[in-house]
Amino acid sequence: MNESTAPPGDPDATGVVYIVGTGPGDPELLTVRAARLLREADVVLYDNLVSAQVLELLPPAAERIYVGKRRNDHALGQADINRRMVELARQGRRVLRLKGGDPFVFGRGGEEMEYLVQAGIAYHVVPGITAATGVAAYAGIPLTHRGLASSVTFVTGHLRDGSMDLDWPMLAREGQTVVVYMGLLGLPVLCARLIEHGRDPATPVAIVQQGTTPAQRVLEGTLASLPDIVARAGLRAPTLIIVGEVVALRQRGGGEPSA
Ligand SMILES: C[S@@+](CC[C@H](N)C(=O)[O-])C[C@H]1O[C@@H](n2cnc3c(N)ncnc32)[C@H](O)[C@@H]1O
């Protein structure tokens, strides 16, 4: 394996950056490789989606740099994060860039990789379990199921000027599951557009708060009913929305996180 064995902080060594997906929260969902890199960490830049239990695996001496990324809380902007990674690597450090879920699924891992390539810094990308698969499993919802959903699409439900720029005719087709990241604020828009474009208002929908963690909470409804249910519920981010007939297969208990 082509991994740096340079001692931390050696000024003559060339540093390396690991862009590491840490999964949706439960530390048991880390890959073996991510867990090893965490235990051996020198300096770590982490987002708010990286769970406290995952950070507990770091050695006490590891330097921790919080870079934020909560809605309206960017402790460091993306350009600063890129610069910081390169700066640390040029000092010969072994940099762990920790991200929630998978770095290449709505994680801006691609941008960071491009920046590192341009700067001539060695890097590795370590995949993680993305929220869609981790959260669905712990909520007991299969994303595809013979006869109900033969495809699954991941989209971002981020609102821009009050609307979502999505391919509605495609998403409204029957026989598929749609998983929406960052969709809590836009839930009413999402449900209304899908109905407008022909999806049955009775289509089951689930929203999962803090999936795979002890604070996991699952609310179920339909395209017609879920926005009102959620408005009364006071959910906390992060949340993931799953739209499709598969939601009706939900089994409680199987994969739910243990407290
Ligand atoms: C910026 S995206 C990052 C996605 C991440 N790269 C991944 O692969 O899961 C953040 C969104 O992921 C979803 N998400 C991440 N972790 C989650 C969790 N534990 N429970 C529910 N949704 C989660 C939410 O929709 C959240 O707004």
The ligand as an ORCA input file, in Angstrom:
! r2SCAN-3c Opt
* xyz 0 1
  C     -23.305     18.178      3.497
  S     -24.211     16.682      3.423
  C     -22.920     15.537      3.699
  C     -23.280     14.144      3.299
  C     -22.187     13.116      3.610
  N     -21.010     13.358      2.800
  C     -22.664     11.696      3.398
  O     -22.171     10.993      2.518
  O     -23.549     11.278      4.150
  C     -25.052     16.743      4.964
  C     -26.397     16.031      4.921
  O     -26.241     14.616      5.037
  C     -27.360     14.062      5.716
  N     -26.895     13.356      6.904
  C     -25.620     13.154      7.273
  N     -25.545     12.419      8.404
  C     -26.832     12.149      8.759
  C     -27.426     11.442      9.847
  N     -26.691     10.843     10.782
  N     -28.779     11.378      9.894
  C     -29.538     11.967      8.963
  N     -29.032     12.651      7.921
  C     -27.693     12.736      7.813
  C     -28.275     15.221      6.066
  O     -29.221     15.364      5.032
  C     -27.299     16.385      6.081
  O     -27.959     17.617      5.872
*
